């Protein structure tokens, strides 16, 4: 499974959404992506990619697109 597939799968499973709705997804744009959903997302991404994000990165992780940029900092290529 590619990193992109893993990334997408985390969003789909955590938020119970369809893969085709990911591209423009932003924090608080759906009810599931609230503060609790955000922490579940962060924990799952850290586990899947075996990383530990900095607090400012977790706070700044406010969209699907921004998440890809953040994970690129950890040499996770999409």
N, C-alpha and C positions, 0 to 999 in steps of 0.2 A: 504494500500500500504506500502510495506517495505521501510526502509531507502535506501536500494540499488536501488529499483525501482524508488524512488523519485530522487535519485542522477543521475541515468541513464537518466531519463526523462528530467532533466534539460539540460544535454549535448545534447541529441537528438534534443530538441526543440530549444535551443540557436544556435546550429551549423548546424541544418538541415541535420543531418547525420543518418545513420542506427545504431541501437544498437549494431550490431555485429562488428562494427569498433571501439568500445570504448577501448578495453583492452590495446592497445599499443599507445593510443592517447597522443600526447605531444604538448606543446605550439609551434606554428608556423609550425606544421606538416601538417596542412590543412589551406587553405587561410582564413577560417572563424575565426580561433583562432589566431587573431592578437591582438594588444593592445586594440582595441575597443571591440572585441569579448570577450576578457579576462575580461574586466570590466563588461560587461553584464552578463557573467557567474558568476562572484563573487557576483554581486548584487542579481541575482536570487537565488543562493545557500544560501546567507544570509537570504533572505526572506523565502525560503522554510523551512529551518532548524531553523529559528528564532535565529540567532547568529550574532555577529559582529566580524569578523576576524581582527587580527592585521595586520598592513601594511606589515610587513616582511613575514607573512603567505600568504598574497595576492601575493606578489612578488614571493615567493618561490613555489607557486601553479603552477607547470609547467608541470604536467601530470595528466592523469586520476587517476593513481595509487597514486601519491603524494597527490591528493585531498582527497582520502580516509584516508590516514594517518593524514592529517590536521584535517579533521572533527572528527576523533577519539579523538583528544585532547579536543573536546567539548562534549564528552560522547555520540557521535552519533555512534551507533554500526551498523556494516554491517554484 
